[in-house]
Amino acid sequence: NGIVSLKNIDAIDEQNSSIANLSDLTITIDSINPQKGICDIASISLDGLSSAFVMTNSGNNFSSILKSQNNETDTIKQQPQTPDTAATQTKPMHVRINKIDVKNCNFTYEDHTLQNPFIYPLTQIEISSHNFDIQKETNELKLKAQTPAGGFAFIDWKGSVESLKNQSLTLILKNVRVSDFSPYSMKFFAYPFSSGNLS
């Protein structure tokens, strides 16, 4: 058992532009048994994650990272497998997490491919889950986020990580301002949303 803690992390791309930053991540581990392939985690606590997904006509701000990861994967696949390396490969670890607590997070979605750019921030994001098990048929995860102008979004997910057949997703919106989505209504209908809320 033990504790893994990371503080004040800033992830940057190849152009040294920040794509995400994190105030605190603490993982409390109960036990890890490589022979049985079991990892029991008491809690994962994440505080103060901020990130943005930015789309432009030339791509997005995560393109370079994903491209480099794909190149590394291709290099690994091209390496010949020997009997020794095949023997050392193990089955996927069975991960069980007693508590997941995410708070004080912010995420912004930006689409600059439109004539009028669409920028939509989600703030005060909170995510919680208990008794999360990647092999369990039904896990539950709850998300809450604040939208512009005092609105809120609530998501309740129930399902399996390993199978898409068993999924349930409930989305509740409160006082979400429709006019914020005018850049898309202008693109598809040539007419902006003037007023109204989704609730």
Secondary structure, 3 states (H helix, E strand, C coil): CEEEEEEEEEEECCCCCEEEEEEEEEEEEEEEECCCCEEEEEEEEEEEEEEEEEEECCEECCHHHHHHHHHHHHHHHHCCCCHHHHHHCCCCCEEEEEEEEEEEEEEEEEECCCCCCEEEEEEEEEEEEEEEECCCCCEEEEEEEEEHHHEEEEEEEEECCCCCCCEEEEEEEECEEHHHHHHHHHHHHCCCCCCCEEC
